[in-house]
């Protein structure tokens, strides 16, 4: 009698290729979160919008995204919707691409809102798939417009086309290699316990981060021109530094968390952001760019950690956690942008931005109360039959 047994389904995570494709696709979508801010100076210059009117466009991009993202998160808790990745990427890009073609304020608001919905639909499902692909590991636009004005906005659809193709390629790579891993992860999470108090506390901190980031991203280009005495190049450079620092900070966050723990890194990040924002608002001249870079790092180092922490605080509602951490609490800063714009119209841009200094301190006070949650995947993936009688000792 043969002792050979049928091979067990593979539970190994997908290759690094899957994660690289997902990361590149995600980067293409994130372009459209910053693209609206990059367009603000051109709306002011070419359409003579006030600060308040321009910030209303930022609000349009944020508001529907804020409301819709948790809804999409709840859907991904119930169903697997991988087709949302390429479709939502295209929606995000087409909305922004159309925003420069019409002089109608209402139509501009509408197409920017479509882009916001696309961003909202993308993130919860992307977070779910990335979580599966990485086994829970947290380590694993101005230039075009500057040359052609708002008439060049259709060119902004190009990253969406690339992103949709990358998402489709990533899904083909992920499919067929993670069925068993998905089943194991789902089983582990069903056995977990939701910690709503910690999740809501962290969400409050993320709201503080969102107000600072959206407020700065909407007006930093204009502010840099005023503080440095430069022209369009100075403003574009400031926005570039803000988002470049974000890319570096996000990668650094995962690596730092592997060594020091997620909660510690999140606390340090909020503490760093306080003097960095103060320098950005108060220091004139070229030194401004250094403080913008530090602010960007402080805001983005904890970005991916917020997502994984939220999923671990709510192991039974991973989609909802991703929708809230990436949606409602991230985009809610757009609600504050019209207030900043109105204050700038009434006083000055510096006066309007000064209150942003307070929010990192509020966020730091909130994250000081947080604890490191369990990571359900490590409870099932590291050993064949783990016992849940002790707390895991692996790196958080």
C-alpha beads as a LAMMPS data file, in Angstrom:
LAMMPS data file: protein, C-alpha beads

396 atoms
394 bonds

1 atom types
1 bond types

-500.0 500.0 xlo xhi
-500.0 500.0 ylo yhi
-500.0 500.0 zlo zhi

Masses

1 110.0

Atoms # bond

1 1 1 0.000 0.000 0.000
2 1 1 1.439 3.305 -1.021
3 1 1 2.207 5.726 1.746
4 1 1 2.330 8.667 -0.605
5 1 1 -0.192 11.347 0.310
6 1 1 -1.580 14.030 -1.980
7 1 1 0.465 17.187 -1.695
8 1 1 -0.986 19.671 0.743
9 1 1 -2.094 23.009 -0.637
10 1 1 0.710 25.540 -0.624
11 1 1 0.532 28.028 2.187
12 1 1 3.659 29.881 1.147
13 1 1 3.132 33.542 0.452
14 1 1 3.370 34.790 -3.131
15 1 1 6.724 35.790 -4.499
16 1 1 8.182 39.237 -4.013
17 1 1 6.945 39.975 -7.527
18 1 1 3.353 40.069 -6.270
19 1 1 4.179 42.550 -3.547
20 1 1 6.220 44.722 -5.911
21 1 1 3.350 44.850 -8.407
22 1 1 0.862 45.672 -5.666
23 1 1 3.156 48.409 -4.336
24 1 1 3.610 49.991 -7.771
25 1 1 -0.128 49.821 -8.436
26 1 1 -0.803 51.409 -5.049
27 1 1 1.675 54.193 -5.838
28 1 1 -0.206 54.962 -9.058
29 1 1 -3.461 55.361 -7.112
30 1 1 -1.850 57.492 -4.431
31 1 1 -0.768 59.940 -7.133
32 1 1 -4.399 61.010 -7.357
33 1 1 -4.624 61.782 -3.663
34 1 1 -1.829 64.313 -4.194
35 1 1 -2.816 65.401 -7.697
36 1 1 -5.743 67.519 -6.496
37 1 1 -3.424 69.461 -4.196
38 1 1 -0.970 69.900 -7.072
39 1 1 -3.756 71.450 -9.152
40 1 1 -4.779 74.041 -6.525
41 1 1 -2.244 76.755 -7.590
42 1 1 -3.447 76.440 -11.175
43 1 1 -7.096 76.759 -10.193
44 1 1 -6.134 79.952 -8.363
45 1 1 -4.046 81.340 -11.248
46 1 1 -6.110 80.300 -14.293
47 1 1 -9.622 80.478 -12.867
48 1 1 -9.116 83.163 -10.221
49 1 1 -10.549 80.963 -7.457
50 1 1 -10.283 82.178 -3.882
51 1 1 -8.455 80.062 -1.290
52 1 1 -11.821 78.890 0.014
53 1 1 -13.092 77.896 -3.453
54 1 1 -9.884 76.011 -4.244
55 1 1 -9.984 74.195 -0.930
56 1 1 -13.579 73.236 -1.736
57 1 1 -12.184 71.128 -4.570
58 1 1 -9.911 69.387 -2.087
59 1 1 -12.987 68.808 0.053
60 1 1 -14.864 67.286 -2.896
61 1 1 -12.071 64.793 -3.407
62 1 1 -11.995 63.935 0.283
63 1 1 -15.624 63.965 1.357
64 1 1 -17.056 61.173 -0.768
65 1 1 -13.865 59.211 -0.322
66 1 1 -14.209 59.593 3.450
67 1 1 -17.773 58.346 3.488
68 1 1 -17.425 55.651 0.834
69 1 1 -14.197 54.001 1.957
70 1 1 -15.560 52.381 5.135
71 1 1 -18.549 51.163 3.094
72 1 1 -16.218 49.469 0.630
73 1 1 -14.331 48.092 3.616
74 1 1 -17.499 46.503 4.977
75 1 1 -18.117 44.930 1.553
76 1 1 -14.644 43.399 1.463
77 1 1 -15.319 41.885 4.887
78 1 1 -18.079 39.843 3.249
79 1 1 -16.845 39.263 -0.294
80 1 1 -13.570 39.076 -2.173
81 1 1 -13.658 41.864 -4.804
82 1 1 -10.264 41.835 -6.547
83 1 1 -11.726 43.364 -9.732
84 1 1 -12.132 46.604 -7.756
85 1 1 -8.389 47.263 -7.952
86 1 1 -8.036 47.991 -11.701
87 1 1 -11.541 49.508 -12.015
88 1 1 -11.101 51.903 -9.093
89 1 1 -7.629 52.885 -10.314
90 1 1 -9.104 53.966 -13.647
91 1 1 -11.916 55.890 -11.933
92 1 1 -9.407 57.765 -9.758
93 1 1 -7.327 58.746 -12.784
94 1 1 -10.149 59.684 -15.153
95 1 1 -11.757 61.969 -12.549
96 1 1 -8.569 63.993 -12.017
97 1 1 -7.753 63.988 -15.737
98 1 1 -11.115 65.620 -16.543
99 1 1 -10.866 68.262 -13.803
100 1 1 -8.885 70.737 -15.919
101 1 1 -11.068 70.612 -19.013
102 1 1 -14.154 72.542 -17.894
103 1 1 -14.417 76.039 -16.486
104 1 1 -17.539 74.999 -14.592
105 1 1 -16.892 74.882 -10.842
106 1 1 -19.751 72.416 -10.290
107 1 1 -18.470 70.050 -12.985
108 1 1 -14.955 70.257 -11.604
109 1 1 -16.282 69.296 -8.194
110 1 1 -18.199 66.373 -9.707
111 1 1 -15.286 64.803 -11.600
112 1 1 -12.929 65.269 -8.647
113 1 1 -15.525 63.528 -6.476
114 1 1 -15.510 60.601 -8.929
115 1 1 -11.751 60.381 -8.447
116 1 1 -12.278 60.340 -4.680
117 1 1 -14.700 57.447 -4.962
118 1 1 -12.146 55.570 -7.054
119 1 1 -9.534 56.034 -4.341
120 1 1 -12.083 54.932 -1.744
121 1 1 -12.948 51.761 -3.613
122 1 1 -9.304 50.820 -4.103
123 1 1 -7.790 50.914 -0.646
124 1 1 -9.789 48.436 1.482
125 1 1 -9.529 45.617 -1.067
126 1 1 -5.872 46.456 -1.723
127 1 1 -5.156 46.323 2.000
128 1 1 -6.866 42.935 2.261
129 1 1 -4.925 41.441 -0.646
130 1 1 -1.632 42.941 0.501
131 1 1 -2.250 41.533 3.962
132 1 1 -2.663 38.071 2.488
133 1 1 0.327 38.433 0.184
134 1 1 2.629 39.606 2.980
135 1 1 1.286 37.303 5.696
136 1 1 0.641 40.346 7.903
137 1 1 4.150 41.790 7.587
138 1 1 4.399 45.594 7.932
139 1 1 7.869 45.535 6.292
140 1 1 7.250 43.611 3.341
141 1 1 1.914 65.019 -10.548
142 1 1 2.961 68.761 -10.571
143 1 1 5.555 68.516 -13.353
144 1 1 3.030 67.693 -16.067
145 1 1 0.741 70.570 -15.102
146 1 1 3.619 73.035 -14.697
147 1 1 4.431 72.792 -18.392
148 1 1 0.933 72.788 -19.863
149 1 1 -1.419 74.269 -17.264
150 1 1 -4.836 72.790 -16.657
151 1 1 -5.130 71.935 -20.362
152 1 1 -2.566 69.208 -19.749
153 1 1 -4.676 67.514 -17.078
154 1 1 -5.789 64.653 -19.416
155 1 1 -2.186 63.421 -19.294
156 1 1 -2.805 62.582 -15.644
157 1 1 -4.784 59.538 -16.737
158 1 1 -1.522 57.822 -17.707
159 1 1 -0.629 56.642 -14.162
160 1 1 -4.145 55.199 -13.861
161 1 1 -3.679 53.132 -17.009
162 1 1 -0.335 51.902 -15.721
163 1 1 -1.774 51.236 -12.278
164 1 1 -4.701 49.235 -13.652
165 1 1 -2.326 47.068 -15.658
166 1 1 -0.088 46.532 -12.638
167 1 1 -3.060 45.584 -10.450
168 1 1 -4.273 43.074 -13.020
169 1 1 -0.797 41.547 -13.221
170 1 1 -0.514 41.387 -9.434
171 1 1 -3.876 39.649 -9.117
172 1 1 -2.835 37.016 -11.648
173 1 1 0.280 36.367 -9.585
174 1 1 -1.544 36.252 -6.269
175 1 1 -4.398 34.031 -7.471
176 1 1 -3.652 30.362 -7.146
177 1 1 -0.924 30.786 -4.549
178 1 1 -2.792 32.130 -1.549
179 1 1 -5.961 30.060 -1.271
180 1 1 -4.710 28.062 1.691
181 1 1 -3.065 31.105 3.245
182 1 1 -6.301 33.059 2.921
183 1 1 -8.240 30.274 4.594
184 1 1 -5.760 30.040 7.456
185 1 1 -5.704 33.811 7.922
186 1 1 -9.498 34.025 7.945
187 1 1 -9.734 31.227 10.505
188 1 1 -7.205 32.926 12.771
189 1 1 -9.031 36.230 12.582
190 1 1 -12.407 34.694 13.343
191 1 1 -10.854 33.376 16.527
192 1 1 -9.585 36.839 17.469
193 1 1 -11.263 39.479 19.594
194 1 1 -12.035 42.998 18.408
195 1 1 -10.626 45.846 20.522
196 1 1 -12.863 48.749 19.491
197 1 1 -11.570 51.081 22.207
198 1 1 -7.974 50.903 20.984
199 1 1 -9.107 51.117 17.358
200 1 1 -11.187 54.267 17.958
201 1 1 -8.364 55.852 19.964
202 1 1 -5.929 55.251 17.110
203 1 1 -8.514 56.554 14.630
204 1 1 -8.637 59.810 16.589
205 1 1 -4.866 60.144 16.219
206 1 1 -5.126 59.466 12.492
207 1 1 -7.733 62.243 12.197
208 1 1 -5.156 64.634 13.684
209 1 1 -2.574 63.418 11.176
210 1 1 -5.072 63.813 8.334
211 1 1 -5.880 67.441 9.175
212 1 1 -2.184 68.331 9.133
213 1 1 -1.385 66.449 5.949
214 1 1 -4.375 67.587 3.864
215 1 1 -4.017 71.162 5.072
216 1 1 -0.350 71.280 4.125
217 1 1 -0.697 69.397 0.846
218 1 1 -3.458 71.775 -0.315
219 1 1 -1.472 74.965 0.380
220 1 1 2.232 74.113 0.726
221 1 1 2.976 74.968 -2.905
222 1 1 1.519 78.467 -2.553
223 1 1 3.063 78.893 0.894
224 1 1 6.559 77.952 -0.295
225 1 1 6.360 80.638 -2.992
226 1 1 5.528 83.237 -0.338
227 1 1 8.141 82.131 2.222
228 1 1 11.044 81.611 -0.182
229 1 1 10.259 84.381 -2.684
230 1 1 10.424 81.843 -5.483
231 1 1 8.001 81.218 -8.306
232 1 1 6.315 78.115 -9.657
233 1 1 9.468 76.050 -9.302
234 1 1 9.682 76.786 -5.579
235 1 1 6.085 75.695 -5.076
236 1 1 6.456 72.548 -7.128
237 1 1 9.633 71.650 -5.241
238 1 1 7.847 71.977 -1.904
239 1 1 5.042 69.655 -2.978
240 1 1 7.588 67.221 -4.411
241 1 1 9.497 67.121 -1.117
242 1 1 6.269 66.563 0.807
243 1 1 5.353 63.507 -1.244
244 1 1 8.890 62.191 -1.731
245 1 1 9.365 62.211 2.008
246 1 1 6.126 60.280 2.235
247 1 1 7.420 57.526 -0.026
248 1 1 10.641 57.221 1.971
249 1 1 8.840 57.451 5.312
250 1 1 6.379 54.687 4.490
251 1 1 9.168 52.247 3.649
252 1 1 11.177 53.285 6.695
253 1 1 8.163 52.821 8.950
254 1 1 7.908 49.103 8.285
255 1 1 11.617 48.540 8.827
256 1 1 11.727 50.572 12.021
257 1 1 8.677 48.755 13.356
258 1 1 10.361 45.403 12.784
259 1 1 13.178 46.474 15.063
260 1 1 11.493 48.667 17.668
261 1 1 7.813 47.733 17.526
262 1 1 4.882 49.448 15.849
263 1 1 3.546 51.403 18.813
264 1 1 6.954 52.851 19.710
265 1 1 7.566 53.985 16.121
266 1 1 4.107 55.542 15.874
267 1 1 4.689 57.498 19.103
268 1 1 8.100 58.758 17.964
269 1 1 6.626 59.816 14.631
270 1 1 3.927 61.994 16.166
271 1 1 6.493 63.527 18.533
272 1 1 8.792 64.360 15.574
273 1 1 5.948 65.891 13.597
274 1 1 5.215 68.585 16.196
275 1 1 8.480 70.601 15.817
276 1 1 8.617 69.760 12.106
277 1 1 5.213 71.336 11.424
278 1 1 6.142 74.329 13.578
279 1 1 9.272 74.827 11.468
280 1 1 7.316 74.463 8.242
281 1 1 4.852 77.163 9.289
282 1 1 7.246 79.574 11.021
283 1 1 10.707 79.292 9.393
284 1 1 11.258 81.360 6.191
285 1 1 13.704 80.845 3.348
286 1 1 15.279 77.694 1.937
287 1 1 15.366 76.020 5.363
288 1 1 11.623 75.575 4.864
289 1 1 12.315 72.555 2.668
290 1 1 14.131 70.734 5.461
291 1 1 11.147 71.117 7.754
292 1 1 8.783 69.990 4.984
293 1 1 10.857 66.836 4.594
294 1 1 10.823 66.178 8.346
295 1 1 7.077 66.793 8.464
296 1 1 6.550 64.370 5.616
297 1 1 8.596 61.695 7.345
298 1 1 6.784 62.205 10.632
299 1 1 3.399 61.938 8.928
300 1 1 4.226 58.957 6.734
301 1 1 6.394 56.712 8.880
302 1 1 3.315 55.521 10.819
303 1 1 1.047 55.393 7.750
304 1 1 1.277 51.689 6.930
305 1 1 1.539 50.868 10.632
306 1 1 -1.859 52.487 11.227
307 1 1 -3.321 50.050 8.708
308 1 1 -1.836 46.881 10.172
309 1 1 -2.543 47.990 13.719
310 1 1 -6.158 48.691 12.787
311 1 1 -6.500 45.252 11.236
312 1 1 -5.023 43.625 14.323
313 1 1 -7.249 45.619 16.679
314 1 1 -10.274 44.439 14.640
315 1 1 -9.319 40.921 13.481
316 1 1 -12.951 40.064 12.727
317 1 1 -13.494 43.188 10.614
318 1 1 -10.307 43.578 8.575
319 1 1 -12.057 45.284 5.634
320 1 1 -13.799 47.748 7.893
321 1 1 -10.521 48.493 9.672
322 1 1 -8.767 49.138 6.367
323 1 1 -11.633 51.285 5.131
324 1 1 -11.553 53.464 8.231
325 1 1 -7.783 53.808 8.629
326 1 1 -7.292 54.469 4.910
327 1 1 -10.557 56.313 4.325
328 1 1 -12.707 58.077 6.857
329 1 1 -9.911 59.076 9.203
330 1 1 -7.342 59.774 6.461
331 1 1 -9.580 61.877 4.210
332 1 1 -11.461 63.650 6.983
333 1 1 -8.721 66.266 6.895
334 1 1 -10.371 67.488 3.711
335 1 1 -13.250 68.693 5.855
336 1 1 -10.874 71.153 7.521
337 1 1 -9.384 72.504 4.273
338 1 1 -12.262 74.948 3.534
339 1 1 -11.818 76.388 7.040
340 1 1 -8.119 76.878 6.346
341 1 1 -8.954 78.466 2.995
342 1 1 -11.525 80.836 4.499
343 1 1 -9.065 81.833 7.234
344 1 1 -6.373 82.494 4.615
345 1 1 -8.775 84.712 2.629
346 1 1 -9.613 86.660 5.798
347 1 1 -6.087 86.918 7.242
348 1 1 -2.998 85.322 5.708
349 1 1 -1.935 81.852 4.680
350 1 1 0.578 81.656 7.527
351 1 1 -2.066 82.558 10.096
352 1 1 -4.412 79.956 8.627
353 1 1 -1.779 77.217 8.784
354 1 1 -0.532 77.973 12.313
355 1 1 -3.249 75.935 14.129
356 1 1 -1.935 72.817 12.384
357 1 1 0.963 72.806 14.853
358 1 1 -1.364 71.655 17.631
359 1 1 -2.672 68.492 15.998
360 1 1 0.480 66.316 16.155
361 1 1 0.531 66.946 19.918
362 1 1 -3.075 65.802 20.217
363 1 1 -2.281 62.718 18.163
364 1 1 0.729 61.922 20.359
365 1 1 -1.394 62.110 23.491
366 1 1 -3.801 59.590 21.978
367 1 1 -1.219 57.068 20.749
368 1 1 0.498 57.065 24.159
369 1 1 -2.447 55.022 25.456
370 1 1 -2.211 52.316 22.788
371 1 1 -0.901 48.780 23.243
372 1 1 0.623 46.340 20.765
373 1 1 -2.072 43.916 19.534
374 1 1 -1.584 40.305 18.539
375 1 1 -1.012 39.514 14.856
376 1 1 -3.320 36.571 14.066
377 1 1 -1.301 35.385 11.060
378 1 1 1.764 34.794 13.229
379 1 1 -0.329 32.568 15.442
380 1 1 -1.019 30.129 12.625
381 1 1 1.733 30.581 10.066
382 1 1 4.809 30.150 12.241
383 1 1 3.937 26.751 13.727
384 1 1 1.701 23.897 12.557
385 1 1 -0.583 23.957 15.608
386 1 1 0.056 26.938 17.852
387 1 1 -1.408 27.203 21.301
388 1 1 -3.197 30.471 22.131
389 1 1 -2.366 30.276 25.844
390 1 1 0.472 32.792 25.690
391 1 1 1.192 36.053 23.937
392 1 1 3.375 35.675 20.828
393 1 1 6.950 36.841 21.315
394 1 1 7.735 37.532 17.653
395 1 1 8.548 41.085 16.548
396 1 1 5.376 43.237 16.366

Bonds

1 1 1 2
2 1 2 3
3 1 3 4
4 1 4 5
5 1 5 6
6 1 6 7
7 1 7 8
8 1 8 9
9 1 9 10
10 1 10 11
11 1 11 12
12 1 12 13
13 1 13 14
14 1 14 15
15 1 15 16
16 1 16 17
17 1 17 18
18 1 18 19
19 1 19 20
20 1 20 21
21 1 21 22
22 1 22 23
23 1 23 24
24 1 24 25
25 1 25 26
26 1 26 27
27 1 27 28
28 1 28 29
29 1 29 30
30 1 30 31
31 1 31 32
32 1 32 33
33 1 33 34
34 1 34 35
35 1 35 36
36 1 36 37
37 1 37 38
38 1 38 39
39 1 39 40
40 1 40 41
41 1 41 42
42 1 42 43
43 1 43 44
44 1 44 45
45 1 45 46
46 1 46 47
47 1 47 48
48 1 48 49
49 1 49 50
50 1 50 51
51 1 51 52
52 1 52 53
53 1 53 54
54 1 54 55
55 1 55 56
56 1 56 57
57 1 57 58
58 1 58 59
59 1 59 60
60 1 60 61
61 1 61 62
62 1 62 63
63 1 63 64
64 1 64 65
65 1 65 66
66 1 66 67
67 1 67 68
68 1 68 69
69 1 69 70
70 1 70 71
71 1 71 72
72 1 72 73
73 1 73 74
74 1 74 75
75 1 75 76
76 1 76 77
77 1 77 78
78 1 78 79
79 1 79 80
80 1 80 81
81 1 81 82
82 1 82 83
83 1 83 84
84 1 84 85
85 1 85 86
86 1 86 87
87 1 87 88
88 1 88 89
89 1 89 90
90 1 90 91
91 1 91 92
92 1 92 93
93 1 93 94
94 1 94 95
95 1 95 96
96 1 96 97
97 1 97 98
98 1 98 99
99 1 99 100
100 1 100 101
101 1 101 102
102 1 102 103
103 1 103 104
104 1 104 105
105 1 105 106
106 1 106 107
107 1 107 108
108 1 108 109
109 1 109 110
110 1 110 111
111 1 111 112
112 1 112 113
113 1 113 114
114 1 114 115
115 1 115 116
116 1 116 117
117 1 117 118
118 1 118 119
119 1 119 120
120 1 120 121
121 1 121 122
122 1 122 123
123 1 123 124
124 1 124 125
125 1 125 126
126 1 126 127
127 1 127 128
128 1 128 129
129 1 129 130
130 1 130 131
131 1 131 132
132 1 132 133
133 1 133 134
134 1 134 135
135 1 135 136
136 1 136 137
137 1 137 138
138 1 138 139
139 1 139 140
140 1 141 142
141 1 142 143
142 1 143 144
143 1 144 145
144 1 145 146
145 1 146 147
146 1 147 148
147 1 148 149
148 1 149 150
149 1 150 151
150 1 151 152
151 1 152 153
152 1 153 154
153 1 154 155
154 1 155 156
155 1 156 157
156 1 157 158
157 1 158 159
158 1 159 160
159 1 160 161
160 1 161 162
161 1 162 163
162 1 163 164
163 1 164 165
164 1 165 166
165 1 166 167
166 1 167 168
167 1 168 169
168 1 169 170
169 1 170 171
170 1 171 172
171 1 172 173
172 1 173 174
173 1 174 175
174 1 175 176
175 1 176 177
176 1 177 178
177 1 178 179
178 1 179 180
179 1 180 181
180 1 181 182
181 1 182 183
182 1 183 184
183 1 184 185
184 1 185 186
185 1 186 187
186 1 187 188
187 1 188 189
188 1 189 190
189 1 190 191
190 1 191 192
191 1 192 193
192 1 193 194
193 1 194 195
194 1 195 196
195 1 196 197
196 1 197 198
197 1 198 199
198 1 199 200
199 1 200 201
200 1 201 202
201 1 202 203
202 1 203 204
203 1 204 205
204 1 205 206
205 1 206 207
206 1 207 208
207 1 208 209
208 1 209 210
209 1 210 211
210 1 211 212
211 1 212 213
212 1 213 214
213 1 214 215
214 1 215 216
215 1 216 217
216 1 217 218
217 1 218 219
218 1 219 220
219 1 220 221
220 1 221 222
221 1 222 223
222 1 223 224
223 1 224 225
224 1 225 226
225 1 226 227
226 1 227 228
227 1 228 229
228 1 229 230
229 1 230 231
230 1 231 232
231 1 232 233
232 1 233 234
233 1 234 235
234 1 235 236
235 1 236 237
236 1 237 238
237 1 238 239
238 1 239 240
239 1 240 241
240 1 241 242
241 1 242 243
242 1 243 244
243 1 244 245
244 1 245 246
245 1 246 247
246 1 247 248
247 1 248 249
248 1 249 250
249 1 250 251
250 1 251 252
251 1 252 253
252 1 253 254
253 1 254 255
254 1 255 256
255 1 256 257
256 1 257 258
257 1 258 259
258 1 259 260
259 1 260 261
260 1 261 262
261 1 262 263
262 1 263 264
263 1 264 265
264 1 265 266
265 1 266 267
266 1 267 268
267 1 268 269
268 1 269 270
269 1 270 271
270 1 271 272
271 1 272 273
272 1 273 274
273 1 274 275
274 1 275 276
275 1 276 277
276 1 277 278
277 1 278 279
278 1 279 280
279 1 280 281
280 1 281 282
281 1 282 283
282 1 283 284
283 1 284 285
284 1 285 286
285 1 286 287
286 1 287 288
287 1 288 289
288 1 289 290
289 1 290 291
290 1 291 292
291 1 292 293
292 1 293 294
293 1 294 295
294 1 295 296
295 1 296 297
296 1 297 298
297 1 298 299
298 1 299 300
299 1 300 301
300 1 301 302
301 1 302 303
302 1 303 304
303 1 304 305
304 1 305 306
305 1 306 307
306 1 307 308
307 1 308 309
308 1 309 310
309 1 310 311
310 1 311 312
311 1 312 313
312 1 313 314
313 1 314 315
314 1 315 316
315 1 316 317
316 1 317 318
317 1 318 319
318 1 319 320
319 1 320 321
320 1 321 322
321 1 322 323
322 1 323 324
323 1 324 325
324 1 325 326
325 1 326 327
326 1 327 328
327 1 328 329
328 1 329 330
329 1 330 331
330 1 331 332
331 1 332 333
332 1 333 334
333 1 334 335
334 1 335 336
335 1 336 337
336 1 337 338
337 1 338 339
338 1 339 340
339 1 340 341
340 1 341 342
341 1 342 343
342 1 343 344
343 1 344 345
344 1 345 346
345 1 346 347
346 1 347 348
347 1 348 349
348 1 349 350
349 1 350 351
350 1 351 352
351 1 352 353
352 1 353 354
353 1 354 355
354 1 355 356
355 1 356 357
356 1 357 358
357 1 358 359
358 1 359 360
359 1 360 361
360 1 361 362
361 1 362 363
362 1 363 364
363 1 364 365
364 1 365 366
365 1 366 367
366 1 367 368
367 1 368 369
368 1 369 370
369 1 370 371
370 1 371 372
371 1 372 373
372 1 373 374
373 1 374 375
374 1 375 376
375 1 376 377
376 1 377 378
377 1 378 379
378 1 379 380
379 1 380 381
380 1 381 382
381 1 382 383
382 1 383 384
383 1 384 385
384 1 385 386
385 1 386 387
386 1 387 388
387 1 388 389
388 1 389 390
389 1 390 391
390 1 391 392
391 1 392 393
392 1 393 394
393 1 394 395
394 1 395 396
